[in-house]
Amino acid sequence: MKKFKIEFKWAIIMSIIFLAWMTLEKQLGFHDTKLKWQMFFTMLIIFPNFLMYYLALRDKKINYYNGIMNWKQGFISGVVISFIMVLFSPITQFITHEFITPLYFENMISLSVESKRMTPEQAKNYFNLTAYIWKNISGGLSFGVVIGAIVAYMLQPKESKKS
C-alpha cells in the first residue's frame, strides 16, 4: 500500500475537486435554471482533471522515482489513480446527489420529458443514483487511463520520447 500512497493522496484530492466542481455547477445554476447547458459546462472539468493528473504524476516522478519515471511507470500510476477514483465514485455521487444537489435527478427528468427527448420511464431509468454511479465508474476509468497515458508521455525523460 505504501507503494501507492501518492496515488491514494491524489485520488482523494481529485474527489474533493469533483465535489467542489459539482458545488460550483449547482451555485451557477447549471442544476436548475441553466440545466439545459449543464452538459456543456460539466465537460469543462476536463481541464482541472488534466491538471490534477499532471500534478499527481509529477509528484510520483519526483517523490517516488527520484525524478526519473518512464512511460510505463507513469501510466501504471495513472491507472491506479483512476481505479482508486472509481472506488470513491459511489461515495462522491451519493454526496453530490444527496447533499449538494438533491433535486438534480428530478430536474433532469422533467427537462428530458418536457423536451420530448425521453419518455418518463426512460428518463427515470437514466437519471438516478445507481445509473450515475455506473456512468461515473466507466467514464472515470476510461478517462483516467487515457489522460494517464498522455501525461505519462509528457513526463517521461526526453530521450525516451525520441525512440
FENJOFEN-V458689 format. One line per field, one symbol per residue. ss: DSSP state (@ for helix, = for strand, . for the rest). phi: phi as a letter, one per 30 degrees, with the letter a starting at -180 (. if undefined). psi: psi as a letter, one per 40 degrees, with the letter a starting at -180 (. if undefined). Layout:
# FENJOFEN-V458689
ss: ???
phi: ???
psi: ???
This chain:
# FENJOFEN-V458689
ss: .@@@@@@@@@@@@@@@@@@@@@@@@@@.......@@@@@@@@@.@@@@@@@@@@@@@@@@@@@.......@@@@@@@@@@@@@@@@@@@@@@@@@@@@@@...@@@@@@@@@@@.....@@@@@@@..@@@@@@@@@@@@@@@@@@@@@@@@@@@..@@@@@.
phi: .ddcddddedddeddddeddddddedddjdcbdcedceeddddddeddddddddddddedddccchibbdddddddddddedddedddeedddddedccdbdcededddedddddidbdeddddddcadddddddddddddddddddeddddddcdeeddddd
psi: dddfdddddddddddddddddddddddeeeecdfdeeddddddeedddddddddddddddddedefehhidddddddddddddddddeddddddddedddgeedddddddddddefdiidddddddgiddddddddddddddddddddddddddeiiddddd.
